Amino acid sequence: MMFKNDITELDIKKACLFIDKSNPVTPPPVSHVFFQAKRIDICEQYNVARNFLYETELCYSKVWGGKAEKGKDDNNLQCTFMSMRLEAALMFYNIVVDLSWVLFCVACEYVHYSKEGKLLARPDDILTTTETSDLLRTIEALVVSPNTKGAPYDYLGNTYPKLSIVTSLMKDFWNGFQSSDIRELYNFLKHRGKPRYTELKKYDHRPLIKMSIIYDNKRHEIPTSSSDVKMEISIKEYVKKLKVFDDELLYPYIKNLLGNIEEVLRPAPYVT
């Protein structure tokens, strides 16, 4: 499987830094550190998502080893392997989307308040490593989706006009994505159950009996097996959907998000 875009292009650009009396190094704002920390998180999880999607095209024996037992259908194992990789890829792609909100909030919320209303820190404050780490944990816990009432996205876009492009980018992406098949299946897997895969139907447990009733001069089946009430999807169809999502939607979104925030923050080149 070949992807259109290179994830390494999203990562931190390494720069040569010459330090002398004319070029002193000062402690970086915490917002710079937060931005690069979440940038790395996004790139790493994005890479995991792609790896799992790529593996849907591999033969199961290359990963699991061994061969199907004599008389058993290899296709059963292959499709089972593909379904596992698909579900893992789906989870990690959605994690990348959720992390994009975290990155924005931790890097662009210029003033953070504690529950008592006391000022926690400003981006130009000098904090110790422990203080900075604790502050990041606090802010991470406050992040919500772009359409949540009271979310800071509009406030930040209005208060800091340079961020309005970023907030619009995030809201436009989320408005199109939140009801998509990819997000709906992710929510189903996370909160409601496991789908039945079309490619594995013939390997399902057969019902012991079949029942039906007749009304309105038509015969209607009555469920007698768990497989009768499963949500059904196609593995191959969703592999294609994730590939298109990656190439056409997610990568451009993440690239623009990182680029626009970086333009506003201009993180110090020595923050890695």
C-alpha positions in Angstrom: 0.0 0.0 0.0 1.4 3.4 -1.1 0.4 6.6 0.6 0.4 9.9 -1.3 2.1 11.9 1.5 5.2 11.4 3.7 4.5 11.7 7.5 8.1 12.7 8.2 7.3 16.0 6.5 5.1 16.8 9.5 7.8 16.2 12.1 10.0 18.7 13.8 12.5 20.2 11.4 16.0 19.8 12.8 18.1 23.0 12.7 21.7 23.8 13.3 22.1 26.1 16.2 25.3 28.2 16.8 25.5 29.6 20.3 27.8 32.5 21.1 27.6 35.8 23.0 25.8 37.4 20.1 23.2 34.6 20.0 22.3 33.8 23.6 19.8 31.0 24.4 16.9 31.8 26.7 14.4 29.4 28.3 11.7 28.7 25.7 8.0 29.6 26.5 6.1 26.6 27.7 3.8 27.0 24.7 6.7 26.1 22.4 7.5 23.0 24.4 3.8 22.0 24.5 3.4 22.4 20.7 6.4 20.3 19.9 5.4 17.6 22.4 2.0 17.2 20.8 3.4 17.5 17.3 5.5 14.4 18.1 2.5 12.6 19.6 0.5 13.2 16.5 3.3 12.0 14.2 4.0 8.9 16.2 0.3 7.9 16.4 -0.2 8.7 12.7 2.6 6.4 11.8 1.1 3.6 13.9 -2.3 4.1 12.1 -0.6 3.8 8.7 1.4 0.7 9.8 -1.8 -1.1 10.8 -3.6 -0.1 7.6 -0.6 -1.2 5.5 -0.7 -4.6 7.2 -4.2 -5.3 6.0 -2.6 -6.1 2.7 -0.1 -8.5 4.2 -0.5 -12.3 4.3 -1.3 -13.2 7.9 1.4 -15.9 8.0 4.1 -13.2 7.6 3.0 -11.6 10.9 1.5 -14.5 12.8 3.7 -17.3 11.3 2.6 -20.8 10.6 0.0 -22.1 8.1 -3.7 -23.0 8.3 -4.4 -26.5 9.5 -5.0 -29.1 6.8 -8.6 -29.0 5.6 -9.2 -25.5 7.0 -9.9 -22.4 4.9 -6.9 -20.0 4.8 -9.4 -17.2 3.9 -10.8 -17.3 7.4 -7.5 -16.6 9.0 -6.6 -14.0 6.4 -9.9 -12.0 6.9 -9.7 -12.3 10.6 -6.2 -10.9 10.5 -7.4 -8.1 8.2 -10.3 -7.2 10.5 -7.9 -6.9 13.5 -5.6 -4.6 11.5 -8.5 -2.5 10.3 -9.9 -2.0 13.7 -6.5 -1.0 15.1 -5.9 1.5 12.2 -9.4 3.0 12.7 -8.6 3.6 16.4 -5.3 5.3 15.7 -6.6 7.5 12.9 -9.2 8.8 15.2 -6.7 9.3 18.0 -4.7 11.5 15.6 -7.9 13.6 15.0 -8.5 14.0 18.8 -4.8 14.9 19.4 -5.2 17.8 16.9 -7.5 19.5 19.4 -5.1 18.8 22.2 -2.2 20.3 20.3 -4.2 23.5 19.5 -5.4 24.0 23.1 -2.1 23.3 24.9 -0.1 25.4 22.4 -2.5 28.3 21.8 -4.3 28.9 25.1 -2.2 31.8 26.2 -3.5 32.0 29.8 -4.5 29.0 31.8 -6.5 29.1 35.0 -6.9 26.6 37.8 -10.2 25.5 39.3 -9.8 28.2 41.9 -9.6 30.9 39.2 -5.9 31.6 40.0 -3.5 32.2 37.2 -1.4 29.0 36.5 1.0 30.3 33.9 1.6 32.5 31.0 3.6 31.3 28.0 6.6 33.6 28.8 6.8 32.4 32.4 9.9 30.4 33.3 8.9 27.1 34.8 10.8 24.0 36.0 10.5 20.7 34.1 8.2 19.3 36.8 6.0 22.4 36.8 5.8 22.4 33.1 4.9 18.7 33.0 2.2 19.1 35.7 0.8 22.1 33.8 0.5 20.2 30.6 -1.3 17.3 32.4 -3.8 19.9 33.7 -4.4 21.5 30.4 -4.7 18.1 28.6 -7.5 17.1 30.9 -9.5 20.2 30.0 -9.5 19.7 26.2 -12.9 19.1 24.5 -14.1 18.7 20.9 -14.5 21.8 18.7 -18.3 21.7 18.9 -18.6 21.4 22.7 -20.4 24.3 24.4 -17.9 26.6 26.1 -14.9 25.3 24.2 -12.2 27.9 23.8 -11.8 27.7 20.1 -14.0 30.7 19.1 -12.6 32.7 22.1 -9.0 32.2 21.0 -9.8 32.9 17.4 -11.5 36.2 18.3 -8.9 37.2 20.9 -5.9 36.4 18.7 -6.9 37.1 15.1 -3.9 35.2 13.7 -5.4 32.0 15.2 -8.8 32.5 13.5 -7.4 30.6 10.4 -6.6 27.7 12.7 -9.9 27.6 14.5 -11.8 27.8 11.2 -9.7 24.9 9.9 -10.4 22.8 12.9 -14.1 23.5 13.0 -14.5 22.9 9.2 -12.7 19.6 9.4 -14.7 18.5 12.5 -18.0 19.5 11.1 -17.4 17.2 8.1 -15.8 14.4 10.0 -17.9 14.0 13.1 -20.8 12.2 11.3 -18.6 10.4 8.7 -18.6 6.6 8.4 -15.1 6.5 9.9 -16.0 8.4 13.0 -19.3 6.5 13.4 -17.6 3.1 13.2 -14.9 4.3 15.7 -17.6 5.3 18.2 -19.4 2.0 17.6 -16.3 0.0 18.3 -15.4 2.1 21.4 -18.8 2.3 23.0 -21.3 -0.2 21.5 -19.9 -3.4 20.1 -18.1 -5.3 17.4 -19.4 -5.4 13.8 -20.0 -8.5 11.8 -17.7 -8.6 8.7 -19.2 -9.5 5.3 -16.0 -11.4 4.4 -16.4 -13.6 7.5 -20.1 -14.3 7.4 -19.7 -17.8 6.2 -17.5 -18.7 9.2 -20.1 -17.4 11.7 -21.7 -19.8 14.1 -24.7 -21.3 12.4 -28.1 -20.8 14.2 -29.4 -24.1 15.7 -32.8 -23.3 14.4 -34.5 -20.8 12.1 -37.9 -19.3 12.9 -40.2 -17.0 11.0 -43.7 -15.6 11.3 -46.2 -14.6 8.6 -48.1 -11.4 8.7 -49.4 -9.1 5.9 -49.1 -12.2 3.7 -45.3 -12.1 4.0 -42.8 -14.3 5.8 -40.5 -12.5 8.2 -37.5 -14.1 9.9 -37.2 -14.0 13.7 -33.6 -13.7 15.1 -32.4 -16.9 16.8 -28.6 -16.2 16.7 -26.3 -13.3 17.8 -25.1 -13.0 14.2 -28.7 -12.1 13.2 -28.5 -8.7 15.0 -24.9 -7.7 14.4 -24.1 -4.5 12.4 -22.5 -5.7 9.2 -19.7 -3.9 7.3 -17.1 -4.9 4.7 -13.4 -5.1 5.7 -12.2 -4.2 2.1 -14.6 -1.3 1.8 -13.4 0.3 5.1 -9.7 -0.3 4.2 -10.4 1.8 1.0 -12.2 4.4 3.0 -9.3 4.8 5.5 -6.8 5.0 2.7 -8.8 7.8 1.0 -9.3 9.5 4.3 -5.6 9.5 5.0 -4.5 10.8 1.6 -7.3 13.3 0.9 -8.5 14.6 4.3 -6.3 13.8 7.3 -2.9 14.6 6.0 -3.8 18.0 4.5 -5.6 18.9 7.7 -2.7 18.0 10.0 -0.2 19.7 7.7 -2.2 22.9 7.5 -2.9 22.8 11.3 0.8 22.4 12.2 2.0 24.9 9.7 -0.5 27.7 10.7 0.2 27.2 14.5 3.9 27.1 13.9 3.6 30.4 12.0 1.9 32.0 15.0 4.1 30.5 17.7 7.4 30.5 15.8 8.8 27.9 18.3 12.4 28.2 19.3 14.6 26.0 17.0 16.3 24.3 20.0 13.0 22.9 21.3 12.8 19.3 20.1 
